[in-house]
Amino acid sequence: MIFSEEVKPTKQVSTITPEMFQKLKIGMSEDTVKEIVGYGALHKDENKLNYRGKNGVEENSMVSLEFNNGKLEAIYEFGLITKRKY
């Protein structure tokens, strides 16, 4: 069977809910964090994972997680738990 257009797999993007967010603790390993929130970060840098929020206090909420030596060092949320201050 031959297809006229190549089908590319789509990347599964994980979302983070307020309940998941509450489980995150500074010092957790990156693997433990990913077990909680999922492996499909919206964006990944060398030491940072960004996730879309789901069921947050604002639409288009986001969470950014920073790691140092494989351990969670900082947690930032934008509109998931608290309203953004503009």
C-alpha positions, 0 to 999 in steps of 0.5 A, spaced: 500 500 500 502 506 498 500 513 501 500 519 497 502 523 503 507 521 509 504 520 515 508 523 521 506 521 528 504 527 532 507 528 539 503 527 545 503 533 550 502 532 557 498 537 561 498 538 569 492 539 573 492 542 580 492 536 583 498 533 580 502 540 581 500 539 589 504 533 589 511 536 586 516 537 591 523 540 591 528 535 591 524 530 587 528 526 581 526 528 574 523 521 573 519 521 579 516 528 576 515 525 570 511 519 573 507 524 576 506 529 570 507 525 564 513 525 559 510 529 554 513 536 556 510 542 551 517 544 551 524 542 554 530 545 555 537 542 558 534 543 565 527 546 564 520 542 562 514 546 561 507 543 561 500 546 559 496 547 565 489 543 565 483 545 569 487 551 572 484 558 575 485 561 568 485 558 561 492 557 557 495 556 564 502 553 564 507 550 569 515 551 568 519 546 572 527 547 573 532 541 575 539 541 577 543 535 577 537 531 576 533 534 582 527 538 582 530 545 584 524 550 582 517 550 580 513 556 577 506 556 575 502 561 571 495 561 572 494 554 574 493 555 582 493 562 582 491 568 577 497 571 574 499 578 576 499 583 570 
